[in-house]
């Protein structure tokens, strides 16, 4: 997991599995520095569970109209199955 930002935009890149053991780390990394816009790059995520979904939903609440999630195929599928496939923050493939 890596993050960079300029005080206005923050970009968090996540790789591998996001599950109960790592979802909070993703959430805390996204919030570690102040930003007005957040991009959560999940294109390299291979596993995404309900704890990860919860973390993304919490980030969407903290960044209304300012969150962009770049999903991997697996993440998109999980979000679609969970009913979140049409959210404004979910970027197209």
C-alpha angles and dihedrals in degrees: 000000000000135000138191134174147161101216092268103051127032124192119196118188117199127191134186122003126358109195142131090302097050108024094088091050089054090049094048092045090054091052099039093101128028118260139161094213129036130197115193108197108202097159092116095047114119100181129031123177138180093280088056091049090051091051092051092048090051090051090050088055092050093046105038109187089354104080125095120185117196103199133202116226090262094049092048091051093050091048092048092049090049092052096253098104094107099050116133091233093059109094122219118255 
